Amino acid sequence: MSAIAYRFAVNVTPKPGILDPQGRAVEASLGHLGIVGVSGVRVGRRIELTVEAASEEAARGVAGRLAAELLANPLIEAHEIVLLGSGAPGAR
């Protein structure tokens, strides 16, 4: 079976209850811009990657392992994996 290229986004954000100074700074700046009604700002990061695997499940497993072991600090960050799409075998 040929490998198929799966494109994922890994969204990493601070876990609930963890201080988020960047989120606080953004929220504090909203008033200077005249923006009201926005709260609970959390700042994270997004990593996009392509995994070649025989199935989406196998590719998601690789992306999940990368997220858990390399891309996110499991003590203070949560991660979410989102499938962006898949291509033909061997596509990049």
N, CA, C and O atoms as a CHARMM CRD file, in Angstrom:
* protein
*
  368
    1    1 MET  N      0.85000  -1.19000   0.00000 PROA 1      0.00000
    2    1 MET  CA     0.00000   0.00000   0.00000 PROA 1      0.00000
    3    1 MET  C      0.88600   1.24000   0.00000 PROA 1      0.00000
    4    1 MET  O      1.85800   1.30500   0.75300 PROA 1      0.00000
    5    2 SER  N      0.56700   2.20800  -0.82200 PROA 2      0.00000
    6    2 SER  CA     1.31800   3.46200  -0.92400 PROA 2      0.00000
    7    2 SER  C      1.00500   4.37400   0.25300 PROA 2      0.00000
    8    2 SER  O     -0.07900   4.33800   0.83400 PROA 2      0.00000
    9    3 ALA  N      1.98800   5.18300   0.57700 PROA 3      0.00000
   10    3 ALA  CA     1.76400   6.18300   1.61900 PROA 3      0.00000
   11    3 ALA  C      0.99600   7.35400   1.01800 PROA 3      0.00000
   12    3 ALA  O      1.19900   7.72200  -0.13900 PROA 3      0.00000
   13    4 ILE  N      0.12700   7.92200   1.81300 PROA 4      0.00000
   14    4 ILE  CA    -0.64600   9.09900   1.43300 PROA 4      0.00000
   15    4 ILE  C     -0.18300  10.24500   2.31500 PROA 4      0.00000
   16    4 ILE  O      0.09600  10.04700   3.49800 PROA 4      0.00000
   17    5 ALA  N     -0.10000  11.43400   1.75200 PROA 5      0.00000
   18    5 ALA  CA     0.30800  12.61700   2.50800 PROA 5      0.00000
   19    5 ALA  C     -0.91200  13.22900   3.18800 PROA 5      0.00000
   20    5 ALA  O     -1.88500  13.59300   2.52700 PROA 5      0.00000
   21    6 TYR  N     -0.85200  13.33800   4.49700 PROA 6      0.00000
   22    6 TYR  CA    -1.92400  13.95100   5.29200 PROA 6      0.00000
   23    6 TYR  C     -1.38400  15.24100   5.88500 PROA 6      0.00000
   24    6 TYR  O     -0.28900  15.26000   6.44700 PROA 6      0.00000
   25    7 ARG  N     -2.14400  16.31100   5.76300 PROA 7      0.00000
   26    7 ARG  CA    -1.74400  17.62100   6.27400 PROA 7      0.00000
   27    7 ARG  C     -2.50700  17.89700   7.56100 PROA 7      0.00000
   28    7 ARG  O     -3.73600  17.82700   7.59100 PROA 7      0.00000
   29    8 PHE  N     -1.77400  18.20800   8.61800 PROA 8      0.00000
   30    8 PHE  CA    -2.37600  18.47400   9.92600 PROA 8      0.00000
   31    8 PHE  C     -1.96100  19.84600  10.43800 PROA 8      0.00000
   32    8 PHE  O     -0.91000  20.37100  10.07000 PROA 8      0.00000
   33    9 ALA  N     -2.79500  20.41100  11.28200 PROA 9      0.00000
   34    9 ALA  CA    -2.44000  21.56900  12.10000 PROA 9      0.00000
   35    9 ALA  C     -2.46300  21.09600  13.53800 PROA 9      0.00000
   36    9 ALA  O     -3.40000  20.41900  13.96100 PROA 9      0.00000
   37   10 VAL  N     -1.44100  21.44700  14.28500 PROA 10     0.00000
   38   10 VAL  CA    -1.39600  21.15900  15.71800 PROA 10     0.00000
   39   10 VAL  C     -1.52900  22.50600  16.42100 PROA 10     0.00000
   40   10 VAL  O     -0.66000  23.37000  16.30400 PROA 10     0.00000
   41   11 ASN  N     -2.62100  22.67000  17.14800 PROA 11     0.00000
   42   11 ASN  CA    -2.87100  23.90600  17.89700 PROA 11     0.00000
   43   11 ASN  C     -2.47100  23.66600  19.35100 PROA 11     0.00000
   44   11 ASN  O     -2.97700  22.74900  19.99800 PROA 11     0.00000
   45   12 VAL  N     -1.57000  24.48500  19.85300 PROA 12     0.00000
   46   12 VAL  CA    -1.05600  24.36000  21.21500 PROA 12     0.00000
   47   12 VAL  C     -1.47400  25.59200  21.99400 PROA 12     0.00000
   48   12 VAL  O     -1.20600  26.71900  21.57700 PROA 12     0.00000
   49   13 THR  N     -2.13200  25.37800  23.12600 PROA 13     0.00000
   50   13 THR  CA    -2.58700  26.49300  23.96900 PROA 13     0.00000
   51   13 THR  C     -2.30200  26.18200  25.43600 PROA 13     0.00000
   52   13 THR  O     -2.17100  25.01700  25.81100 PROA 13     0.00000
   53   14 PRO  N     -2.20400  27.22200  26.26500 PROA 14     0.00000
   54   14 PRO  CA    -2.02300  26.98200  27.69300 PROA 14     0.00000
   55   14 PRO  C     -3.23400  26.22400  28.25500 PROA 14     0.00000
   56   14 PRO  O     -4.37200  26.47600  27.85800 PROA 14     0.00000
   57   15 LYS  N     -2.97600  25.30500  29.16900 PROA 15     0.00000
   58   15 LYS  CA    -4.07400  24.58000  29.80600 PROA 15     0.00000
   59   15 LYS  C     -4.89600  25.55200  30.65200 PROA 15     0.00000
   60   15 LYS  O     -4.37600  26.57000  31.10900 PROA 15     0.00000
   61   16 PRO  N     -6.18500  25.23900  30.86200 PROA 16     0.00000
   62   16 PRO  CA    -7.00100  26.08300  31.75200 PROA 16     0.00000
   63   16 PRO  C     -6.33200  26.18700  33.12300 PROA 16     0.00000
   64   16 PRO  O     -5.81800  25.19900  33.64700 PROA 16     0.00000
   65   17 GLY  N     -6.34400  27.37100  33.68500 PROA 17     0.00000
   66   17 GLY  CA    -5.75200  27.59300  35.00100 PROA 17     0.00000
   67   17 GLY  C     -4.28300  27.98000  34.95500 PROA 17     0.00000
   68   17 GLY  O     -3.73200  28.42200  35.96400 PROA 17     0.00000
   69   18 ILE  N     -3.64000  27.82200  33.80800 PROA 18     0.00000
   70   18 ILE  CA    -2.23800  28.21900  33.66700 PROA 18     0.00000
   71   18 ILE  C     -2.20000  29.69100  33.26300 PROA 18     0.00000
   72   18 ILE  O     -2.95000  30.11400  32.38300 PROA 18     0.00000
   73   19 LEU  N     -1.33700  30.46400  33.89600 PROA 19     0.00000
   74   19 LEU  CA    -1.22200  31.87600  33.56900 PROA 19     0.00000
   75   19 LEU  C     -0.82600  32.04600  32.10500 PROA 19     0.00000
   76   19 LEU  O     -0.00600  31.29700  31.57600 PROA 19     0.00000
   77   20 ASP  N     -1.42200  33.03700  31.47100 PROA 20     0.00000
   78   20 ASP  CA    -1.14600  33.32500  30.06400 PROA 20     0.00000
   79   20 ASP  C     -0.85000  34.81700  29.93500 PROA 20     0.00000
   80   20 ASP  O     -1.74800  35.59400  29.61000 PROA 20     0.00000
   81   21 PRO  N      0.40100  35.23200  30.18500 PROA 21     0.00000
   82   21 PRO  CA     0.72400  36.65500  30.13600 PROA 21     0.00000
   83   21 PRO  C      0.48200  37.28800  28.76600 PROA 21     0.00000
   84   21 PRO  O      0.08600  38.45100  28.69300 PROA 21     0.00000
   85   22 GLN  N      0.70900  36.55200  27.68800 PROA 22     0.00000
   86   22 GLN  CA     0.45600  37.10900  26.35900 PROA 22     0.00000
   87   22 GLN  C     -1.04500  37.34900  26.16200 PROA 22     0.00000
   88   22 GLN  O     -1.44200  38.37700  25.61300 PROA 22     0.00000
   89   23 GLY  N     -1.85400  36.42800  26.59600 PROA 23     0.00000
   90   23 GLY  CA    -3.30100  36.60200  26.49800 PROA 23     0.00000
   91   23 GLY  C     -3.77200  37.79100  27.30900 PROA 23     0.00000
   92   23 GLY  O     -4.63200  38.55500  26.87200 PROA 23     0.00000
   93   24 ARG  N     -3.20100  37.94100  28.49600 PROA 24     0.00000
   94   24 ARG  CA    -3.56100  39.08900  29.34400 PROA 24     0.00000
   95   24 ARG  C     -3.16400  40.40700  28.69200 PROA 24     0.00000
   96   24 ARG  O     -3.91400  41.38200  28.74700 PROA 24     0.00000
   97   25 ALA  N     -1.98100  40.43700  28.07200 PROA 25     0.00000
   98   25 ALA  CA    -1.51200  41.66300  27.41300 PROA 25     0.00000
   99   25 ALA  C     -2.43000  42.02500  26.25200 PROA 25     0.00000
  100   25 ALA  O     -2.76500  43.19500  26.06900 PROA 25     0.00000
  101   26 VAL  N     -2.83800  41.03600  25.47200 PROA 26     0.00000
  102   26 VAL  CA    -3.75700  41.29500  24.36600 PROA 26     0.00000
  103   26 VAL  C     -5.07700  41.82200  24.90300 PROA 26     0.00000
  104   26 VAL  O     -5.61600  42.80600  24.39500 PROA 26     0.00000
  105   27 GLU  N     -5.59100  41.16700  25.92600 PROA 27     0.00000
  106   27 GLU  CA    -6.87500  41.57700  26.50200 PROA 27     0.00000
  107   27 GLU  C     -6.79600  42.99800  27.07000 PROA 27     0.00000
  108   27 GLU  O     -7.74300  43.77400  26.93700 PROA 27     0.00000
  109   28 ALA  N     -5.67200  43.33500  27.69900 PROA 28     0.00000
  110   28 ALA  CA    -5.50300  44.67500  28.26700 PROA 28     0.00000
  111   28 ALA  C     -5.42500  45.74400  27.17600 PROA 28     0.00000
  112   28 ALA  O     -5.77300  46.90000  27.41900 PROA 28     0.00000
  113   29 SER  N     -4.98000  45.37500  25.99500 PROA 29     0.00000
  114   29 SER  CA    -4.83600  46.32600  24.88600 PROA 29     0.00000
  115   29 SER  C     -6.13600  46.58500  24.14000 PROA 29     0.00000
  116   29 SER  O     -6.21800  47.54100  23.36800 PROA 29     0.00000
  117   30 LEU  N     -7.13200  45.77300  24.34500 PROA 30     0.00000
  118   30 LEU  CA    -8.37600  45.89900  23.59000 PROA 30     0.00000
  119   30 LEU  C     -9.05200  47.24800  23.80000 PROA 30     0.00000
  120   30 LEU  O     -9.59300  47.82900  22.86000 PROA 30     0.00000
  121   31 GLY  N     -9.02100  47.74200  25.02700 PROA 31     0.00000
  122   31 GLY  CA    -9.64000  49.03600  25.32000 PROA 31     0.00000
  123   31 GLY  C     -9.00600  50.17300  24.54500 PROA 31     0.00000
  124   31 GLY  O     -9.69900  51.10300  24.13100 PROA 31     0.00000
  125   32 HSD  N     -7.69600  50.11300  24.34300 PROA 32     0.00000
  126   32 HSD  CA    -6.99000  51.15000  23.57800 PROA 32     0.00000
  127   32 HSD  C     -7.43500  51.16800  22.11900 PROA 32     0.00000
  128   32 HSD  O     -7.30900  52.18300  21.43300 PROA 32     0.00000
  129   33 LEU  N     -7.94900  50.05100  21.65900 PROA 33     0.00000
  130   33 LEU  CA    -8.42800  49.95900  20.27700 PROA 33     0.00000
  131   33 LEU  C     -9.92700  50.21900  20.16300 PROA 33     0.00000
  132   33 LEU  O    -10.49500  50.19900  19.07100 PROA 33     0.00000
  133   34 GLY  N    -10.55100  50.46400  21.31000 PROA 34     0.00000
  134   34 GLY  CA   -11.99000  50.70200  21.30700 PROA 34     0.00000
  135   34 GLY  C    -12.80600  49.43600  21.12900 PROA 34     0.00000
  136   34 GLY  O    -13.96500  49.49900  20.71900 PROA 34     0.00000
  137   35 ILE  N    -12.22300  48.29400  21.43000 PROA 35     0.00000
  138   35 ILE  CA   -12.92200  47.01200  21.28000 PROA 35     0.00000
  139   35 ILE  C    -13.47500  46.60200  22.63700 PROA 35     0.00000
  140   35 ILE  O    -12.74600  46.54300  23.62700 PROA 35     0.00000
  141   36 VAL  N    -14.76900  46.31900  22.67000 PROA 36     0.00000
  142   36 VAL  CA   -15.41700  45.89500  23.91100 PROA 36     0.00000
  143   36 VAL  C    -16.06700  44.53100  23.69300 PROA 36     0.00000
  144   36 VAL  O    -16.30600  44.10900  22.56200 PROA 36     0.00000
  145   37 GLY  N    -16.34500  43.85500  24.80300 PROA 37     0.00000
  146   37 GLY  CA   -17.05900  42.58600  24.73500 PROA 37     0.00000
  147   37 GLY  C    -16.18400  41.37800  24.45400 PROA 37     0.00000
  148   37 GLY  O    -16.70500  40.29500  24.18800 PROA 37     0.00000
  149   38 VAL  N    -14.87600  41.53500  24.50600 PROA 38     0.00000
  150   38 VAL  CA   -13.96400  40.41200  24.27600 PROA 38     0.00000
  151   38 VAL  C    -13.28600  40.07900  25.59700 PROA 38     0.00000
  152   38 VAL  O    -12.77400  40.96500  26.28000 PROA 38     0.00000
  153   39 SER  N    -13.28500  38.80000  25.95400 PROA 39     0.00000
  154   39 SER  CA   -12.63000  38.37700  27.19200 PROA 39     0.00000
  155   39 SER  C    -12.11900  36.95100  27.02300 PROA 39     0.00000
  156   39 SER  O    -12.40100  36.28800  26.02400 PROA 39     0.00000
  157   40 GLY  N    -11.37500  36.49900  28.00100 PROA 40     0.00000
  158   40 GLY  CA   -10.87500  35.13200  27.98100 PROA 40     0.00000
  159   40 GLY  C     -9.86800  34.87600  26.86700 PROA 40     0.00000
  160   40 GLY  O     -9.83500  33.78400  26.30000 PROA 40     0.00000
  161   41 VAL  N     -9.04600  35.87300  26.54700 PROA 41     0.00000
  162   41 VAL  CA    -8.08300  35.72800  25.46100 PROA 41     0.00000
  163   41 VAL  C     -6.97100  34.77800  25.90200 PROA 41     0.00000
  164   41 VAL  O     -6.38800  34.95200  26.97200 PROA 41     0.00000
  165   42 ARG  N     -6.68100  33.78200  25.07900 PROA 42     0.00000
  166   42 ARG  CA    -5.58400  32.84300  25.30500 PROA 42     0.00000
  167   42 ARG  C     -4.72200  32.84300  24.04700 PROA 42     0.00000
  168   42 ARG  O     -5.24500  32.73200  22.93800 PROA 42     0.00000
  169   43 VAL  N     -3.42800  32.96300  24.20900 PROA 43     0.00000
  170   43 VAL  CA    -2.52000  32.99500  23.07400 PROA 43     0.00000
  171   43 VAL  C     -1.76200  31.66800  23.02100 PROA 43     0.00000
  172   43 VAL  O     -1.21100  31.21400  24.02400 PROA 43     0.00000
  173   44 GLY  N     -1.74400  31.07100  21.86700 PROA 44     0.00000
  174   44 GLY  CA    -1.03600  29.81300  21.66800 PROA 44     0.00000
  175   44 GLY  C     -0.25000  29.86600  20.37600 PROA 44     0.00000
  176   44 GLY  O      0.14200  30.93500  19.90900 PROA 44     0.00000
  177   45 ARG  N     -0.02900  28.70500  19.81300 PROA 45     0.00000
  178   45 ARG  CA     0.67800  28.64500  18.53800 PROA 45     0.00000
  179   45 ARG  C      0.10700  27.51900  17.69000 PROA 45     0.00000
  180   45 ARG  O     -0.53100  26.59800  18.20000 PROA 45     0.00000
  181   46 ARG  N      0.34700  27.61000  16.39300 PROA 46     0.00000
  182   46 ARG  CA    -0.16100  26.63300  15.43500 PROA 46     0.00000
  183   46 ARG  C      1.02500  26.12500  14.62100 PROA 46     0.00000
  184   46 ARG  O      1.80300  26.91100  14.07900 PROA 46     0.00000
  185   47 ILE  N      1.15000  24.82800  14.54600 PROA 47     0.00000
  186   47 ILE  CA     2.19800  24.18800  13.77400 PROA 47     0.00000
  187   47 ILE  C      1.51800  23.36200  12.69400 PROA 47     0.00000
  188   47 ILE  O      0.64100  22.55500  13.00300 PROA 47     0.00000
  189   48 GLU  N      1.89900  23.54400  11.44100 PROA 48     0.00000
  190   48 GLU  CA     1.34400  22.74900  10.35400 PROA 48     0.00000
  191   48 GLU  C      2.40500  21.78000   9.87100 PROA 48     0.00000
  192   48 GLU  O      3.58100  22.13400   9.77500 PROA 48     0.00000
  193   49 LEU  N      1.98900  20.54700   9.56400 PROA 49     0.00000
  194   49 LEU  CA     2.92500  19.53400   9.12300 PROA 49     0.00000
  195   49 LEU  C      2.24300  18.52800   8.21200 PROA 49     0.00000
  196   49 LEU  O      1.02200  18.37600   8.23100 PROA 49     0.00000
  197   50 THR  N      3.05700  17.84200   7.41200 PROA 50     0.00000
  198   50 THR  CA     2.57600  16.79200   6.52500 PROA 50     0.00000
  199   50 THR  C      3.18600  15.48000   6.98000 PROA 50     0.00000
  200   50 THR  O      4.38900  15.39000   7.22200 PROA 50     0.00000
  201   51 VAL  N      2.33900  14.45900   7.09300 PROA 51     0.00000
  202   51 VAL  CA     2.77900  13.12900   7.48600 PROA 51     0.00000
  203   51 VAL  C      2.39400  12.16100   6.37900 PROA 51     0.00000
  204   51 VAL  O      1.23800  12.12400   5.95900 PROA 51     0.00000
  205   52 GLU  N      3.34900  11.38300   5.91000 PROA 52     0.00000
  206   52 GLU  CA     3.06100  10.35100   4.92500 PROA 52     0.00000
  207   52 GLU  C      2.87400   9.03300   5.65500 PROA 52     0.00000
  208   52 GLU  O      3.75300   8.59200   6.39500 PROA 52     0.00000
  209   53 ALA  N      1.72500   8.40800   5.44300 PROA 53     0.00000
  210   53 ALA  CA     1.39700   7.15800   6.12600 PROA 53     0.00000
  211   53 ALA  C      0.38100   6.38600   5.29300 PROA 53     0.00000
  212   53 ALA  O     -0.20300   6.91900   4.34900 PROA 53     0.00000
  213   54 ALA  N      0.18300   5.13000   5.65700 PROA 54     0.00000
  214   54 ALA  CA    -0.74200   4.26100   4.92600 PROA 54     0.00000
  215   54 ALA  C     -2.19700   4.61900   5.17500 PROA 54     0.00000
  216   54 ALA  O     -3.05700   4.31900   4.34700 PROA 54     0.00000
  217   55 SER  N     -2.48900   5.26400   6.32000 PROA 55     0.00000
  218   55 SER  CA    -3.88300   5.59800   6.65200 PROA 55     0.00000
  219   55 SER  C     -3.91600   6.89400   7.46200 PROA 55     0.00000
  220   55 SER  O     -2.90900   7.33100   8.01900 PROA 55     0.00000
  221   56 GLU  N     -5.10400   7.48900   7.50700 PROA 56     0.00000
  222   56 GLU  CA    -5.26500   8.69400   8.32300 PROA 56     0.00000
  223   56 GLU  C     -4.99500   8.38400   9.78800 PROA 56     0.00000
  224   56 GLU  O     -4.37400   9.18200  10.49000 PROA 56     0.00000
  225   57 GLU  N     -5.45700   7.23200  10.25000 PROA 57     0.00000
  226   57 GLU  CA    -5.24800   6.84600  11.65100 PROA 57     0.00000
  227   57 GLU  C     -3.76100   6.76900  11.98900 PROA 57     0.00000
  228   57 GLU  O     -3.33700   7.25100  13.03900 PROA 57     0.00000
  229   58 ALA  N     -2.96800   6.16400  11.10400 PROA 58     0.00000
  230   58 ALA  CA    -1.52600   6.06900  11.33400 PROA 58     0.00000
  231   58 ALA  C     -0.87800   7.45100  11.30500 PROA 58     0.00000
  232   58 ALA  O     -0.02200   7.75900  12.13500 PROA 58     0.00000
  233   59 ALA  N     -1.28800   8.27800  10.35000 PROA 59     0.00000
  234   59 ALA  CA    -0.74100   9.63500  10.25000 PROA 59     0.00000
  235   59 ALA  C     -1.10100  10.46000  11.47800 PROA 59     0.00000
  236   59 ALA  O     -0.26500  11.19400  12.00500 PROA 59     0.00000
  237   60 ARG  N     -2.34400  10.34100  11.93300 PROA 60     0.00000
  238   60 ARG  CA    -2.78100  11.07200  13.12500 PROA 60     0.00000
  239   60 ARG  C     -1.99700  10.61300  14.34900 PROA 60     0.00000
  240   60 ARG  O     -1.69800  11.41100  15.23800 PROA 60     0.00000
  241   61 GLY  N     -1.66800   9.32400  14.39200 PROA 61     0.00000
  242   61 GLY  CA    -0.85300   8.80400  15.49900 PROA 61     0.00000
  243   61 GLY  C      0.51700   9.44200  15.54000 PROA 61     0.00000
  244   61 GLY  O      1.01600   9.78000  16.61400 PROA 61     0.00000
  245   62 VAL  N      1.13400   9.61100  14.37600 PROA 62     0.00000
  246   62 VAL  CA     2.44500  10.26200  14.30000 PROA 62     0.00000
  247   62 VAL  C      2.33000  11.72000  14.73600 PROA 62     0.00000
  248   62 VAL  O      3.14000  12.20500  15.52700 PROA 62     0.00000
  249   63 ALA  N      1.32100  12.41500  14.21700 PROA 63     0.00000
  250   63 ALA  CA     1.12000  13.82100  14.58700 PROA 63     0.00000
  251   63 ALA  C      0.84600  13.94400  16.08800 PROA 63     0.00000
  252   63 ALA  O      1.34100  14.86600  16.73600 PROA 63     0.00000
  253   64 GLY  N      0.06900  13.02900  16.63000 PROA 64     0.00000
  254   64 GLY  CA    -0.22100  13.05100  18.06300 PROA 64     0.00000
  255   64 GLY  C      1.01500  12.83000  18.90600 PROA 64     0.00000
  256   64 GLY  O      1.20100  13.48100  19.93400 PROA 64     0.00000
  257   65 ARG  N      1.86000  11.91100  18.47100 PROA 65     0.00000
  258   65 ARG  CA     3.09600  11.66100  19.21500 PROA 65     0.00000
  259   65 ARG  C      4.01200  12.88600  19.16000 PROA 65     0.00000
  260   65 ARG  O      4.60100  13.27000  20.17100 PROA 65     0.00000
  261   66 LEU  N      4.13000  13.49600  17.98300 PROA 66     0.00000
  262   66 LEU  CA     4.93100  14.71800  17.86500 PROA 66     0.00000
  263   66 LEU  C      4.40700  15.81100  18.79100 PROA 66     0.00000
  264   66 LEU  O      5.17500  16.48100  19.48200 PROA 66     0.00000
  265   67 ALA  N      3.08700  15.97800  18.79200 PROA 67     0.00000
  266   67 ALA  CA     2.48400  17.01300  19.63100 PROA 67     0.00000
  267   67 ALA  C      2.75300  16.74800  21.10400 PROA 67     0.00000
  268   67 ALA  O      3.14000  17.65400  21.84300 PROA 67     0.00000
  269   68 ALA  N      2.54800  15.51400  21.52700 PROA 68     0.00000
  270   68 ALA  CA     2.68200  15.17100  22.94700 PROA 68     0.00000
  271   68 ALA  C      4.12700  15.17100  23.42600 PROA 68     0.00000
  272   68 ALA  O      4.39700  15.54000  24.56900 PROA 68     0.00000
  273   69 GLU  N      5.06200  14.76200  22.56800 PROA 69     0.00000
  274   69 GLU  CA     6.44200  14.58700  23.00800 PROA 69     0.00000
  275   69 GLU  C      7.38500  15.72500  22.61600 PROA 69     0.00000
  276   69 GLU  O      8.46300  15.86200  23.19400 PROA 69     0.00000
  277   70 LEU  N      6.98300  16.54800  21.63100 PROA 70     0.00000
  278   70 LEU  CA     7.91600  17.56000  21.14400 PROA 70     0.00000
  279   70 LEU  C      7.32100  18.96000  21.05700 PROA 70     0.00000
  280   70 LEU  O      7.96700  19.93000  21.45200 PROA 70     0.00000
  281   71 LEU  N      6.11100  19.07600  20.54900 PROA 71     0.00000
  282   71 LEU  CA     5.55200  20.39000  20.22900 PROA 71     0.00000
  283   71 LEU  C      4.87300  21.07400  21.41700 PROA 71     0.00000
  284   71 LEU  O      4.81600  22.30300  21.45900 PROA 71     0.00000
  285   72 ALA  N      4.36600  20.32000  22.36700 PROA 72     0.00000
  286   72 ALA  CA     3.66400  20.90000  23.52000 PROA 72     0.00000
  287   72 ALA  C      4.30600  20.42100  24.81500 PROA 72     0.00000
  288   72 ALA  O      4.77800  19.28800  24.90600 PROA 72     0.00000
  289   73 ASN  N      4.31700  21.29000  25.80500 PROA 73     0.00000
  290   73 ASN  CA     4.76000  20.91200  27.14000 PROA 73     0.00000
  291   73 ASN  C      3.54200  20.34800  27.87100 PROA 73     0.00000
  292   73 ASN  O      2.63900  21.10700  28.22300 PROA 73     0.00000
  293   74 PRO  N      3.49400  19.03900  28.10800 PROA 74     0.00000
  294   74 PRO  CA     2.27900  18.43700  28.67200 PROA 74     0.00000
  295   74 PRO  C      1.92100  18.92000  30.07900 PROA 74     0.00000
  296   74 PRO  O      0.79100  18.72100  30.52600 PROA 74     0.00000
  297   75 LEU  N      2.85700  19.54500  30.77600 PROA 75     0.00000
  298   75 LEU  CA     2.55700  20.04300  32.11900 PROA 75     0.00000
  299   75 LEU  C      1.70000  21.30500  32.08500 PROA 75     0.00000
  300   75 LEU  O      0.86800  21.52100  32.96700 PROA 75     0.00000
  301   76 ILE  N      1.90500  22.14200  31.05900 PROA 76     0.00000
  302   76 ILE  CA     1.22200  23.43700  31.05600 PROA 76     0.00000
  303   76 ILE  C      0.44000  23.71600  29.78100 PROA 76     0.00000
  304   76 ILE  O     -0.27900  24.71200  29.70700 PROA 76     0.00000
  305   77 GLU  N      0.56700  22.84400  28.76500 PROA 77     0.00000
  306   77 GLU  CA    -0.09800  23.11700  27.48300 PROA 77     0.00000
  307   77 GLU  C     -0.97400  21.94800  27.04400 PROA 77     0.00000
  308   77 GLU  O     -0.68700  20.78300  27.32100 PROA 77     0.00000
  309   78 ALA  N     -2.04100  22.29900  26.35600 PROA 78     0.00000
  310   78 ALA  CA    -2.91700  21.31100  25.72600 PROA 78     0.00000
  311   78 ALA  C     -2.70300  21.41000  24.22400 PROA 78     0.00000
  312   78 ALA  O     -2.28400  22.45000  23.71500 PROA 78     0.00000
  313   79 HSD  N     -2.99000  20.32700  23.52000 PROA 79     0.00000
  314   79 HSD  CA    -2.86400  20.37800  22.06400 PROA 79     0.00000
  315   79 HSD  C     -4.08200  19.74400  21.40900 PROA 79     0.00000
  316   79 HSD  O     -4.74700  18.87800  21.97700 PROA 79     0.00000
  317   80 GLU  N     -4.34300  20.20100  20.21000 PROA 80     0.00000
  318   80 GLU  CA    -5.44700  19.70500  19.40000 PROA 80     0.00000
  319   80 GLU  C     -4.89000  19.46100  18.00300 PROA 80     0.00000
  320   80 GLU  O     -4.14100  20.28200  17.47300 PROA 80     0.00000
  321   81 ILE  N     -5.25900  18.33000  17.41000 PROA 81     0.00000
  322   81 ILE  CA    -4.79000  18.00300  16.06700 PROA 81     0.00000
  323   81 ILE  C     -5.97000  18.09700  15.11400 PROA 81     0.00000
  324   81 ILE  O     -7.01800  17.49300  15.34300 PROA 81     0.00000
  325   82 VAL  N     -5.78800  18.86600  14.03600 PROA 82     0.00000
  326   82 VAL  CA    -6.85000  19.09200  13.05700 PROA 82     0.00000
  327   82 VAL  C     -6.35000  18.63000  11.68800 PROA 82     0.00000
  328   82 VAL  O     -5.29200  19.06100  11.23000 PROA 82     0.00000
  329   83 LEU  N     -7.11300  17.75700  11.04300 PROA 83     0.00000
  330   83 LEU  CA    -6.76900  17.32300   9.69000 PROA 83     0.00000
  331   83 LEU  C     -7.12900  18.44000   8.71800 PROA 83     0.00000
  332   83 LEU  O     -8.27500  18.88700   8.67200 PROA 83     0.00000
  333   84 LEU  N     -6.14900  18.88500   7.94500 PROA 84     0.00000
  334   84 LEU  CA    -6.38300  19.94300   6.96600 PROA 84     0.00000
  335   84 LEU  C     -6.70400  19.36800   5.59500 PROA 84     0.00000
  336   84 LEU  O     -7.38000  20.00800   4.79000 PROA 84     0.00000
  337   85 GLY  N     -6.22000  18.16200   5.33100 PROA 85     0.00000
  338   85 GLY  CA    -6.49600  17.53200   4.05000 PROA 85     0.00000
  339   85 GLY  C     -5.54000  16.39100   3.78300 PROA 85     0.00000
  340   85 GLY  O     -4.59900  16.16000   4.54300 PROA 85     0.00000
  341   86 SER  N     -5.78500  15.68700   2.71000 PROA 86     0.00000
  342   86 SER  CA    -4.90500  14.60000   2.30500 PROA 86     0.00000
  343   86 SER  C     -4.75100  14.65600   0.80900 PROA 86     0.00000
  344   86 SER  O     -5.59700  15.19100   0.09300 PROA 86     0.00000
  345   87 GLY  N     -3.64900  14.09000   0.34900 PROA 87     0.00000
  346   87 GLY  CA    -3.38200  14.13100  -1.08400 PROA 87     0.00000
  347   87 GLY  C     -3.15200  12.75200  -1.64600 PROA 87     0.00000
  348   87 GLY  O     -3.32500  11.74100  -0.96500 PROA 87     0.00000
  349   88 ALA  N     -2.76900  12.73200  -2.86900 PROA 88     0.00000
  350   88 ALA  CA    -2.48900  11.47400  -3.56300 PROA 88     0.00000
  351   88 ALA  C     -1.27700  10.80300  -2.93300 PROA 88     0.00000
  352   88 ALA  O     -0.49400  11.46000  -2.24800 PROA 88     0.00000
  353   89 PRO  N     -1.11500   9.51900  -3.15400 PROA 89     0.00000
  354   89 PRO  CA     0.06300   8.82000  -2.61600 PROA 89     0.00000
  355   89 PRO  C      1.35000   9.54300  -2.98800 PROA 89     0.00000
  356   89 PRO  O      1.59700   9.85600  -4.15200 PROA 89     0.00000
  357   90 GLY  N      2.16400   9.79800  -1.96300 PROA 90     0.00000
  358   90 GLY  CA     3.45200  10.44800  -2.17500 PROA 90     0.00000
  359   90 GLY  C      3.36700  11.95000  -2.42300 PROA 90     0.00000
  360   90 GLY  O      4.40400  12.58200  -2.62900 PROA 90     0.00000
  361   91 ALA  N      2.17300  12.54900  -2.41200 PROA 91     0.00000
  362   91 ALA  CA     2.04600  13.99500  -2.64700 PROA 91     0.00000
  363   91 ALA  C      2.63900  14.76900  -1.48400 PROA 91     0.00000
  364   91 ALA  O      2.62000  14.30500  -0.34400 PROA 91     0.00000
  365   92 ARG  N      3.16200  15.94100  -1.77300 PROA 92     0.00000
  366   92 ARG  CA     3.72400  16.78200  -0.70300 PROA 92     0.00000
  367   92 ARG  C      3.06900  18.13000  -0.69900 PROA 92     0.00000
  368   92 ARG  O      3.40600  18.97800   0.12700 PROA 92     0.00000
